[in-house]
Amino acid sequence: MLVKETPPKQTEFPVTRDYALQRLEEFLPAAGSQYARLRNFDRGNGQHVHVSRLSAALRRRVVCEAEVVAAVVARHGIVQAEKFISEIFWRTYWKGWLEQRPAVWTGYLDELDKAREQLEVDHDLSQMYENACAGLSEIDCFDAWVAELKDTGYLHNWARMQFASIWTFTLGLRWELGAAFMSSHLVDSDPASNTLSWRWVAGLHTKGKAYLADADRIRAMTNGRFSPTGLARRAVIPTDGIVVPPPSPLRDFRDPDPSQPAMILITIEDLSLEGLPALGEMDIKAISVLSAEYETDRLALNDALKRATNTWPRAAVLVSPEEEGLRAAKALGCSQIVTGFASVGPTAQRLDMLGQKAPGYGMQLAEHLRSWDQEAWPFCNKGFYALRQKIPCLINATGTMR
Ligand SMILES: Cc1cc2nc3c(=O)[nH]c(=O)nc-3n(C[C@H](O)[C@H](O)[C@H](O)COP(=O)(O)OP(=O)(O)OC[C@H]3O[C@@H](n4cnc5c(N)ncnc54)[C@H](O)[C@@H]3O)c2cc1C
């Protein structure tokens, strides 16, 4: 069922493991001081050679943070590769921060609904929004970035910052609409990195500190490709519709029990479970995949399924963790469904429902939280600086941070 006759094509942004490892290998020489010097230049569609373009793979853990950082440190050392490593830890930071404040995600979804309702009754606003989404804002860089985003599913980090800033402060559109628009096109779409980066640009993460796009800087960083006019000179920080709660402990979840036979469930939250020593020794009787709507996700899931079946060749491949699959898993003797920890977002919601259903089939849902997250997330409940200070210690544990 999973393997389509014509598999979706690989793009410049790897989502299969061999391709991601090949990209990592090719990018390694550029991950040290060269990255620090050149990473912020936006060279345009198809030219982003100064950054790794590994985000689609990292987001799904086709390759995981620990192995990427280990490879970069082995090549350059921590000091030379400090910038690249910090960027990887930004991802960890956003995930850890949101995990400890899941209400910010649900608050965002509520505010997004309200913003969409507002579009239905405000014709001018709606027109402005439609123009922005169609790349008809008449701001040269913004319109080109809309086209690139739609064409490739990717924007350079620096371009994403300008994009979010222009959307919010120049076009005066609600940040929630922009976050949803960008996310719907991104090949690396991630609830934490996307939502919280938009909030950061809008001045809602570090209270009162917004990011204002500047025309001269855009000209310089795009090597003169763009010369935008009419950009906002002042960032009027929007009212925050979300009540940000203090950090709370991680939600309850069950660890895998190594003594119990299991069905492995592959989701887009962690596509390299087969490499985890903690699962390697387990009695895996079945493998299943949590279906995905998007082609890129399906390509990544197919690749992960192939690797899992190579690792656990005796395990039966079950259609899906729905009624039929759960019955079959139970019949094979599984007493637990083991999957990667799902961070705040749609997959976690689906797993929550599965976790409630599983006992009806004589099984429990268990989630493996990688030690990378376990070690780093306690330092993600304030600003990034608190985590940044811990990076050398966390990296020294890289060998075991899986
Ligand atoms: C408004 C906005 C929205 C964003 N939405 C997403 C998103 O949905 N998914 C996503 O993965 N990233 C998001 N980012 C972060 C960042 O833009 C991308 O991770 C980065 O552009 C990916 O390109 P790369 O792999 O070439 O990065 P590189 O520069 O090669 O960095 C290596 C890795 O570090 C991580 N990383 C780098 N910069 C950041 C950052 N600022 N925040 C978090 N992680 C980072 C990524 O995993 C990336 O693959 C967003 C940033 C902004 C400003």
The ligand as a Gaussian input file, in Angstrom:
#p B3LYP/6-31G(d) Opt

LIG

0 1
 C        9.717000      32.480000      10.012000
 C       10.537000      31.220000      10.094000
 C        9.923000      29.985000       9.933000
 C       10.671000      28.803000      10.045000
 N       10.038000      27.584000       9.902000
 C       10.756000      26.441000      10.024000
 C       10.122000      25.162000       9.900000
 O        8.897000      25.048000       9.737000
 N       10.915000      24.053000       9.985000
 C       12.268000      24.130000      10.199000
 O       12.926000      23.089000      10.264000
 N       12.873000      25.328000      10.347000
 C       12.170000      26.476000      10.261000
 N       12.803000      27.681000      10.396000
 C       14.229000      27.696000      10.738000
 C       15.200000      27.773000       9.542000
 O       14.794000      28.779000       8.664000
 C       15.339000      26.462000       8.767000
 O       15.540000      25.386000       9.641000
 C       16.553000      26.557000       7.826000
 O       16.358000      27.614000       6.918000
 C       16.733000      25.272000       7.099000
 O       17.720000      25.375000       6.123000
 P       19.061000      24.524000       6.220000
 O       18.743000      23.106000       6.512000
 O       19.839000      24.797000       4.991000
 O       19.735000      25.194000       7.481000
 P       21.254000      25.237000       7.966000
 O       21.646000      26.662000       8.027000
 O       22.105000      24.332000       7.207000
 O       21.114000      24.748000       9.477000
 C       21.242000      23.369000       9.854000
 C       19.999000      22.928000      10.594000
 O       19.817000      23.671000      11.792000
 C       18.423000      23.882000      12.035000
 N       18.171000      25.324000      11.998000
 C       18.873000      26.262000      11.331000
 N       18.408000      27.496000      11.607000
 C       17.375000      27.326000      12.453000
 C       16.472000      28.214000      13.110000
 N       16.576000      29.535000      12.976000
 N       15.502000      27.688000      13.894000
 C       15.396000      26.352000      14.068000
 N       16.233000      25.463000      13.494000
 C       17.203000      25.936000      12.697000
 C       17.669000      23.170000      10.923000
 O       17.307000      21.883000      11.365000
 C       18.711000      23.118000       9.818000
 O       18.504000      22.060000       8.914000
 C       12.068000      28.878000      10.308000
 C       12.668000      30.130000      10.466000
 C       11.921000      31.285000      10.356000
 C       12.602000      32.618000      10.532000

